[in-house]
Amino acid sequence: MNLKKLLYTTLFIFLSLNIISQNREPEIAKGLIEYHDLFNSTMEEGISCYRIPAIVTAPNGDLVAAIDERVPSCADLRDNRDINIVLRRSSDNGKTWSEIETVIDFPDGQSASDPSMIVDKMTNEIFLFYNFMDLEKENGVYYLHVMKSADNGKTWGKPQDITSQITKSEWHKDFKFITSGRGVQTRSGKLLHTMVNLKSGLHLFGSNDHGKTWFFIDTAIDPADESKVIELADGTWMINSRVHHKGLRIVHTSKDEGTTWETKEEPQLIDPGNNASIIRYTTTKDGYDKNRLLFSNTKTTKGRANMTVR
């Protein structure tokens, strides 16, 4: 992935979290060269709002952006009978985009929410994760699904329920969910992602066989709500976590592939307790002169404002 595409990915997340999906016009940062309103409730009739964006660069270089399409209201999964997963794609580095395409649309009373993606660079496949609920038959019970694309996000296979592989049976009625945004592929090829059980803490799950099967690491990571995992240059796994009532981010690191963790507060990353994103920008292992990450969040201690990339 070239640096321009990677930076565009970050800027998309930066802009999308400004609640533009609710038909509001955000204040655009000075000096921003390009701005594209990809998802706005005025674009499709009968849509209350678009929320929870995710974006990746496909194996062929296309940008693939997915999001919740919330129909009757902007409410979350357990209170919304009709949430679809939709996406848009760009083949020219974000200059133009496809029309909004529906990826998941269950019958009324069944909803899907919180899309996230992992790109497998070894198999050239994209995995799209989301959380599912049948509000008619099992209201309040979360199921965790994944689907796969082998053609850079143009078409998608059938959803697979992986709840039993990445959670515990005693968690059946717990508030649990795969976190939105993106997971990561380590340099060894392992796929890694985060999921939260509000009673039991944050956990990692992943795959060692390119998504054929999925494993669950039974080590609770706390404190943590919505979180992002990334591999550092030395192979350390790092998780950047949302927490409440602290005014900053929490960082967890593991040097033994998730068996044990060290946790610390990161006072430089002030945060009101919202979702955020962190991605790999450059690494010396790919020939660059520095190891760099890009972090985006609402850089404030209160509210959802001052979106910042650093």
C-alpha positions in Angstrom: 0.0 0.0 0.0 1.4 3.4 -0.9 1.5 6.2 1.6 -1.1 8.3 -0.2 -3.7 5.5 0.0 -2.9 4.8 3.6 -3.2 8.5 4.6 -6.5 8.7 2.7 -7.8 5.8 4.7 -7.0 7.6 7.9 -8.6 10.8 6.7 -11.7 9.0 5.8 -12.1 7.6 9.3 -11.2 11.1 10.6 -14.0 12.7 8.6 -16.7 10.0 8.9 -16.7 10.1 12.7 -17.9 13.8 12.5 -21.5 12.5 12.3 -21.9 13.7 8.8 -24.2 10.7 8.3 -26.9 12.5 10.3 -27.2 15.2 7.6 -25.0 17.6 9.4 -22.3 19.7 7.9 -19.1 19.3 9.9 -16.5 22.0 10.2 -13.7 21.0 7.9 -10.1 21.4 9.1 -8.1 24.1 7.5 -5.6 22.8 5.0 -7.5 19.6 4.1 -7.0 19.1 0.4 -9.8 16.7 -0.4 -13.2 16.0 1.3 -15.8 13.5 0.2 -19.1 13.0 2.0 -19.4 9.2 1.4 -22.4 8.4 3.5 -25.2 10.9 4.3 -28.8 10.1 5.1 -29.9 12.4 2.3 -28.4 10.0 -0.2 -30.9 7.3 0.2 -34.7 7.7 0.9 -36.0 6.5 4.2 -32.6 6.2 6.0 -32.3 7.7 9.4 -28.5 7.7 9.5 -25.2 6.1 8.6 -22.9 5.2 11.5 -19.8 3.1 12.4 -17.5 3.4 9.4 -14.8 0.9 8.4 -12.3 1.2 5.5 -9.5 -0.9 4.1 -7.3 -0.9 1.0 -8.1 -4.0 -1.0 -5.3 -6.3 -2.4 -5.6 -4.6 -5.8 -5.4 -1.1 -4.3 -9.1 -0.2 -4.3 -10.6 1.5 -1.3 -13.5 -0.4 0.3 -15.6 1.6 2.9 -18.4 -0.1 4.8 -20.9 1.3 7.3 -24.1 0.7 9.2 -27.2 1.8 7.3 -29.7 2.5 10.1 -33.2 2.6 8.7 -36.0 3.4 11.2 -33.8 5.2 13.7 -30.2 5.8 14.7 -30.5 3.4 17.6 -28.0 0.6 18.1 -28.3 -3.1 17.3 -30.4 -4.2 20.3 -33.0 -1.4 19.8 -33.2 -1.3 16.0 -35.2 -3.7 13.8 -33.5 -2.7 10.6 -29.8 -2.1 10.2 -28.0 -3.1 7.0 -24.3 -3.2 6.1 -23.6 -1.1 3.0 -20.4 -0.1 1.2 -18.8 2.1 -1.4 -15.6 1.4 -3.4 -13.1 3.5 -5.2 -10.6 2.4 -7.9 -8.9 5.8 -8.3 -7.5 6.5 -4.9 -10.7 8.1 -3.6 -11.3 10.6 -6.4 -14.6 8.9 -7.4 -16.7 6.3 -5.6 -19.3 3.6 -6.5 -22.9 4.0 -5.6 -23.9 2.7 -2.2 -24.1 -1.1 -2.4 -25.9 -3.3 0.1 -23.9 -6.2 1.4 -26.2 -7.4 4.2 -29.9 -6.8 4.4 -31.8 -9.2 6.6 -35.7 -9.3 6.9 -37.3 -6.8 9.2 -36.6 -7.7 12.8 -33.1 -8.9 12.1 -30.2 -6.5 12.1 -26.5 -6.4 11.4 -24.2 -3.8 12.8 -20.6 -2.5 13.5 -18.7 -3.6 10.3 -15.0 -4.3 10.5 -12.5 -5.7 8.0 -9.2 -7.5 7.7 -7.3 -7.8 4.5 -5.3 -11.1 4.1 -2.4 -10.0 1.9 -1.3 -13.6 1.5 -4.5 -14.9 0.0 -5.7 -11.6 -1.4 -9.0 -11.9 0.4 -11.0 -9.4 2.6 -12.9 -10.5 5.7 -15.9 -8.5 6.7 -17.1 -9.0 10.3 -20.4 -7.7 11.9 -22.7 -8.4 14.8 -26.1 -9.9 14.3 -29.3 -9.9 16.3 -32.8 -11.4 15.7 -35.0 -9.0 17.6 -38.1 -11.2 17.0 -36.8 -14.5 18.3 -33.8 -13.7 20.5 -33.9 -10.1 21.4 -30.7 -9.2 23.3 -28.7 -12.1 22.1 -25.6 -11.2 20.0 -24.2 -13.4 17.2 -20.9 -12.7 15.6 -20.6 -13.2 11.8 -18.0 -13.0 9.1 -18.1 -13.0 5.3 -15.4 -13.1 2.7 -14.6 -11.4 -0.6 -12.1 -12.9 -3.1 -12.5 -10.1 -5.7 -11.5 -6.9 -3.8 -14.9 -6.3 -2.3 -17.0 -6.5 -5.5 -18.9 -9.6 -4.3 -19.2 -11.4 -1.0 -19.7 -15.0 0.1 -22.4 -16.2 2.5 -22.2 -15.1 6.1 -20.7 -17.5 8.6 -21.7 -17.6 12.2 -18.4 -17.8 14.2 -19.9 -17.1 17.6 -19.1 -20.6 19.0 -15.5 -20.4 17.9 -14.6 -17.0 19.4 -16.8 -16.8 22.5 -17.7 -19.0 25.5 -21.0 -20.9 25.7 -21.8 -19.3 29.0 -21.6 -15.9 27.3 -24.8 -16.7 25.3 -26.9 -13.8 26.7 -24.0 -11.4 27.5 -23.6 -8.1 25.8 -20.7 -9.0 23.4 -19.6 -7.7 20.1 -16.7 -7.6 17.6 -15.4 -4.1 17.6 -15.9 -2.0 14.5 -13.2 -0.6 12.2 -10.5 -3.2 11.4 -8.4 -6.0 12.6 -4.9 -6.7 11.5 -2.7 -9.4 9.8 0.7 -9.9 11.5 3.8 -10.3 9.4 3.7 -14.1 10.1 0.2 -14.2 8.4 -1.9 -14.5 11.5 -5.3 -12.7 11.5 -6.1 -10.8 14.7 -9.2 -8.9 15.9 -10.8 -7.7 19.1 -14.1 -8.5 20.6 -15.7 -7.2 23.8 -17.8 -8.8 26.5 -19.0 -6.0 28.8 -19.0 -8.4 31.7 -15.8 -10.3 31.0 -13.6 -7.7 29.3 -11.8 -7.4 26.0 -10.5 -10.5 24.2 -8.6 -11.3 21.1 -9.6 -13.7 18.4 -8.1 -14.6 15.1 -7.1 -17.2 12.6 -4.0 -19.2 11.8 -5.3 -20.7 8.5 -6.5 -17.6 6.6 -10.1 -17.7 7.9 -10.9 -21.4 7.5 -11.2 -21.6 11.3 -11.0 -19.1 14.1 -9.4 -19.2 17.6 -10.2 -17.4 20.8 -7.6 -16.3 23.3 -9.1 -16.8 26.8 -7.2 -13.9 28.4 -9.3 -11.0 29.6 -7.8 -7.5 28.9 -9.1 -4.8 31.2 -9.9 -1.9 31.3 -11.1 -1.8 27.7 -14.2 -1.2 25.6 -14.0 -0.8 21.8 -10.3 -1.3 21.0 -7.9 -1.7 18.1 -5.0 -4.2 17.8 -1.8 -3.7 15.9 1.6 -5.3 15.6 4.6 -3.2 16.5 7.8 -3.3 14.6 9.4 -5.7 17.1 6.5 -8.2 17.0 4.8 -6.9 20.1 1.0 -6.9 20.0 -0.4 -3.5 21.1 -4.1 -2.7 21.8 -5.3 0.9 22.0 -8.5 1.0 24.1 -11.5 3.1 24.7 -12.3 3.5 28.4 -14.9 5.6 30.2 -14.4 8.4 32.8 -10.6 8.7 32.5 -10.2 11.3 29.8 -7.4 9.3 28.0 -6.6 6.1 26.1 -5.4 2.9 27.7 -2.6 0.9 25.9 -2.0 -2.8 26.5 1.0 -4.6 25.1 1.9 -8.3 24.9 5.2 -9.9 24.0 4.0 -13.5 24.1 1.2 -13.4 21.6 -1.6 -12.5 24.0 -0.9 -14.8 26.9 0.1 -12.0 29.2 -0.4 -8.2 29.0 1.0 -5.0 30.4 -1.3 -2.1 30.8 -0.7 1.6 31.1 -2.5 4.9 30.7 -1.4 7.1 27.8 -1.8 10.7 29.0 -0.7 12.1 25.6 -3.7 10.5 24.0 -6.6 12.5 25.6 -9.9 11.0 24.8 -13.6 11.5 25.9 -14.3 7.7 25.8 -15.2 7.3 22.2 -14.2 4.9 19.4 -10.8 5.6 17.7 -8.5 4.1 15.2 -4.8 3.2 14.8 -3.0 1.9 11.7 0.5 1.1 10.6 1.9 3.9 8.4 5.5 2.8 7.7 8.0 0.2 8.9 11.7 -0.2 8.3 10.9 -3.8 7.4 9.3 -2.5 4.3 12.2 -0.3 3.4 11.2 3.0 5.1 13.5 4.9 7.3 11.1 5.0 10.3 8.5 2.9 12.1 5.4 5.0 12.3 1.7 4.6 13.3 -1.2 6.9 12.7 -3.8 7.4 15.4 -7.2 9.2 14.9 -9.6 10.1 17.6 -11.7 13.0 19.1 -8.8 14.8 20.8 -10.8 16.2 23.7 -11.9 15.1 27.2 -15.6 15.7 26.6 -17.9 15.3 23.7 -17.4 14.2 20.1 -15.4 17.0 18.5 -11.9 18.0 17.5 -11.2 14.9 15.3 -7.4 14.6 15.0 -4.9 12.4 13.1 -1.4 12.1 14.6 
